[in-house]
Amino acid sequence: MANSIATASESFGERLKSWPERIKSFYNDVRTEMRKVTAPSWKDVQATTTVVIITVFLFGLFFFIIDGVLQRVVNAMFSYFGHH
């Protein structure tokens, strides 16, 4: 049991000692990846915004129609089973 506590504290100590190097490595990786990032052009932003707006309206219309159909079906069922 004493050995397991000693090895656990050693691994924690090693992790604590390697912390600054791990942070530095992470920071360097982030800088390397951020150099690869490019901002979209204004034309790309306009195109994707247009696609999103059209898609939102199409889904809205779709769900409006489905909601109306389901509402009629449920009302028909209530009126049918309500009279029997």
N, C-alpha and C positions, 0 to 999 in steps of 0.2 A: 504494500500500500504506500509506503514511503517512496518507493521507486516511481510509482505512477504519479505521485504529487510532484516529485522532482522533475520528471520528464515533462509534465504539463507546464510547470513554471519555466523550464528551459525553453520550451517551444514558444511560450508567451514572450519570454525575454528576447528570443531570436526574432520573433515577429515585431516586437517593439523596436529592436535595433534596425531592422530592415525597413521600418516605416518611412524615414526620409527618402531612402532610395526608391521605394515603391511610389511615393508621391511624385518624385522627380520624373520617374519613368512614365507615370500616368500623364503628367503635364506635357511631357515631350510627345507622347502619343496623340494627345488632344491637339496640340499645335500642328503636328504633321497632318492629321485628318482635316483640320480647319483650313489648311492651305489648299486642300482639294475641293473645298466647297465654293461653288459659284452662285451668284444671285441670278435669278431668272431675268430675262429681258422684259421690257414693258409690253412687248407684243405677246410674249408667253403668258404674262400675268393676265392680260386682257382675254386671251383665248381660254385659259383655264377658268377664269371667272365667268365667262359666258357659258361654258359647259356646265359649271356648277349651278348657275341660275336656271338654265333650261332644264337640267335634271331635277332640281327641286320643284319647279312648276309641274313637270310631268308626273313626278311621284305624288304631288299634291292632288292633281287631277285624277290619277289612278285611285288613290285612297278615297277621294270624294265619291267616285263612282261605286267603288266596292262598298263603302259605307251605306250609300243609298240602296243598293241591291240588298244588302244584309238587313237593313232596316225594314224594307218591304217584306222580306221573307219572314222575319221575326214577327212583324205585325200581322201577317197573314196566318201564321201559326197560332198566335194568341187569339185572333178572332175565330179561327176554325175550332180550336180546342176550348175556347171560352163558351161557345154556344152548345157544345155537346155535353 
